[in-house]
Every structure is written in structure tokens, then in C-alpha cells.
């Protein structure tokens, strides 16, 4: 599709350039128009019309393609909801009649896997709404959101001890986006905790802070933490895009973002809401 589109645009652009040269030759050498303003006006009209045709030729196939992908994503998202709900409901019913510990652990793993699928489902739904510029803001409790995220991430990091001090706080904003930000911050705190197993999460005075006692960063590393694909430790898993996403979200939603870090002491990230 895109190869044919490139060829069509190239051919049309080539014909347009040749057309400009022909028009200039016709008006200057054949008609010998001396009125420079009339000549400039005619040439400007031709340029504008050519620009409209070229932009239409370039954008329309892309718009159709994107629209098709969005429709496919929405249909797929709708179809995913039913099997996830079915698995979750039936495993909960099975767990009530099972006493064997090994089988209960297996069912627990299935439930955890379904919860992770739900997370991906919510993220896909969020991305579709963002791309279609739908309003994703809602009124929610930030402290409850933090509790839910810590509960979910605790299953992924059973060796980490999360210390939470959360003051009740309501916010009208992008709940799913903030949830992704929280996950990124906690995930980074876990990855760079080193030998420490303690992570502190506080919510007070409209400020959320995530603090670890791990490897920390020096001033040079702090300068680059928001650079896309940058990682302070190349041996860590991931692609170094988490903090750039965090900063983009904070900038978009007028959230003040601050980092405090010292080498081999730890890092504290603070989000101050207005």
C-alpha cells in the first residue's frame, strides 16, 4: 500500500514540477506577459491547487488505513472482554469447591494472569480513546488508586516491602494515565532498589512521592533521565522509555514532577498536583 502511495506521489510531484516549468515558459516566452503581478497570481493559484491535490493524495489513504485500524481495535477490544470475564467468574466459582492447596495455587495463578489481561485491556481501551480524542477525565480517589496499584504490583514483586502512607485525596483527571505513571515509577523503584527491599509511597498535601533506597543517580545521570531510550544501567530490562512517558503525562496534565537522588543512597520521585 505505502509503496504504491510513494510512487503515486512521486509521479504527481514530477508532473507538477514539469507543469510549473511549462506554465512559466508559456507565459514568459510565448505570451510574453509583462504584468508580473498577473503572472505571480496565476502561478500561485496553480501551486495552491497542486498542493491540495498532493495532500489529498497523501493523506486520504492514510486516514482510511488508520480509521480501519481503529475500528478493528475497538471490535477486538469488545471481543476480548467476554472471555476474560468468563475465565475470571468460573475460576472464582471453582475455587469455592476446591480444598487442595496445589490446585488453589494453580487457580490463583490463572486469576493473576486474567488480572494482567485486564490491565492490557484497560490500556488498549485507554489508547483508543486517546487517539480518537475522547475525554478520559473522571473523578476518582488517588489514595484508592495507589492502594490498587500496590496490591497488583505486590504480586509481581513479592520480595519487595511496600510502606504506604496515604491521605485521602480526590482528583478530576486521567485515571488510567495516572495509573500507568504510578506503575512506571514503582517499577523503576523496584528495578533500581539494589539490595534494598523497602519502597515508601506517600500521598499528602496533594503530593505523591515514591522513594527507594537503592543505587541512586548522580547529577550527570539526572540530566538524562527523561531522554527517550536512556537507561542508567544498560543491564536492566526495558527500553528506557518509562520516564519520558511519565514526564509527557505530567506536562500535559500540569503536574509538577521532581527527582531527588544520590548515588548509593536512593531516589525519591515527587508528583505535585494542583
N, C-alpha and C positions, 0 to 999 in steps of 0.2 A: 504493500500500500504506500508506504513512505518513499520507497524508491521511485515509484511511478509519479508521486507528487513532486519530488525533486526534479525529475525530468520535465514534467509539465511546466513547472515554474521557470526552469532554465530556458525552455523553448519560448515561453511567453515573454520572459525578460529580454531574450535575444531579439525577438521580433519587435519588441517595444523600442529598444535601442536603435535598431535599423529604421523603425518608423520615425523616430526623432531626427535621425540624420537625413532621411528623405524629406521630411517636412521643412527642415532648415534649408536644404538645397533648393526645394521647390519655391519657397517664399523669397529666398535671397537671390538665387541665380536666375530663376525663370520668371517669376512675377516681379522681381526687383522691387519689393516693398521697402520703402524708405521710412515708413512710420514704425519706429522701433517699439512704441507702446502697443500698437496693434499686434505686432509680431510676438511680443512678450506675452500678451493676453492669450493669444491663440495657443502658444506653446504651453502656457500654464494650464489651460483647460485640458490639453492633451495629457500632460503629466498627471493631473488630478484624476482623470478618467482611468488612465493606466494603473495608477496606484490603487484605485478602488477595485479594479478587476484582479490585480495581482493579490491584494489582501484577501479578497473573496475566494480566489482560487486556493490560497494557502490555508485560510482559517476554516472554511466550511467543512472540508473532510476531517480536520482535527476535531472540530466541535461535534460532528456526528460520531466520531470514534469515542470521544470522552463521554458523550451522552449515553452511548451504548454500554460503556464500561460501568457507568453509574447505575444504569438500570439493572445490569447483570449483578452488580454488587448488592443492590437492595433486594433482589429476588433471592440471591444466595443467602443473605443475612436472614431473611424471613424463613427460609427452609431450614437453617441451622437451629433456630430457636426450639422447634418441636423435638428433635432427637435429644438435645441437651436436657430439656425439661423432663422428657420421658425417662432418660437414664437416671437423672437425679431423684425423681419421685420413686422409681422402682427400687433403687439401691437403699433408699431410706426405709421402704416397706420391708425389704429383705432383712435389713439389719435388726428389725424388731424381733424376728423369729430365729435369729442365729445367736448361739451362745459360744461357739468355738472361737477362741481368740485369734487364731490364724486367719479364719475366714472373715472375721470382723476387720482385721488389718487390711485384708485384700479389698473389702468393700470401702474401707476408709480411703485407700489409695484411689479407687475409682471415683469416689466423691471429690477428692482433691484434684484429680485430672479434669473432672467436669467443671469444677470451680475455675480452673485455669482456662478451660474453653470458654466459660462465661466471660472471663476477663478479656479474651481476644474478641469475643462477640461484641462486648461493650466498646472496645477500642475501634473496631471496624465501623460500628454504628456512629461513633463519635467522628471518625474521619469522614464518613459520607456526609454527615450534617455540616461539618466544617467546609467541605468542598462545595456544597450547594448553598453555603452562606446562610444556613438556618440558625436561628437563635438557640444557643446551647446554654444560656444562663438560667439559673434556678436558685431558689432559696434553700440553703442546707446548713447543717451544723458541721463546722470544721473539726471540732473535737470528736464527733462520732465518725466522721470520715477517716480521721487518723487512727482511731481505735480499730476500724475495719481493715485498714491497710496493714497495720501492725499485726493483727490477727492472721491475715492472709500470708504476710511475709514471714511470720514466725515459723510456719510450716516449711518454708523453703530454706530457712536458716535456723534450724533447731539449736545450734551451738551458740547462738547469739542471745544475750540477755538484754531485752529492751526495757528501759526505765522511762515511763511516761508520766508526765505531769501536765494535765490538760485542763485548762479553764474553759468552760462552755463559751462558744462563740458562734454566732450566725453570720453567714455571708451570702450575698446575692451575686453569683458569678458562675464560672465554668467549672462545675463539679468534676466532670470526667478529666478535663485538662489538669486541674489541680491534683487529682488522684495520680495521674501519670507523673507529675512533678515530684510528689511525695515518694512514689516508688523509685524514681531515679535517685533522689537524694539518699534514701535509706540504702538502696542497692550500692551506691558509691561508698557510703559509710561502712558497709559490711566488707566490700572488696578491699578497702584500704585500712581496715582495722588492725592488720598485722596480727600480733599475738593477743591483742585485747579482744574480749568478748562482750564488752559493755558499750551500749549505744544509748544516749539520752535524747529523748524527744520532749520538747516543751512547747506549750501553747499558752501564752499570757500576754496581756497588753497588746492584743492584735498582732502578735509576733510569733511565728513558728520557727523553732530552732532545732536542728539535728546535729548532734555532737558525737564525734567518735574520739577514741584515744589511740589512734593508730600511727601510721607512718608520717602523716602530715605533709606539708609542702613548704618550700622556701619561696622567697619573693619572685624569683625568676619563673617558677612553675605557676604561681598565682596569676601572673600576667597572661598566661596562655590557656588557662583552664576553660575559657569559653570558645576557644578556637575549635572549629569542627575537625573531628578525627584526631584531636590531640589527646595523648594519654601520658600521664606522668610515669607510668610503669608499663612498658611495652609487653611484659609477660602476662599482664592481666587480660582476662577475657573481655570481649566487647569491641566496639568500633570508635569509642571516643566521641560520641555524638550526644550523649545524655545531657551534659551540662549546657551545651549550645541550645538544646531544646528547652531546658529549664529557663535559660535567660530570655529566649524568644517569648515564652509564655508570660514571664514576669513583665517584660517590656510592654507586651500587648495589653496586659491587664493592670498596668500601673501598680505593680507590686515591687517594693524596694528589695533588692537582693544583695546580700553582703556575705563575704567569706572572710573568716579569720583562721589562720593556720600557722603552725610552727612545726618544723622538721622534728620527727620522732616524738612529738607531743600529741598531735591530733588536729582535727579540723572541725570548725563549727560553721554551719550554714544557717543564715537567718533570712526569713521572708517576712517583711513587714507590710501588712495590709492597711489600706486606707479606710 
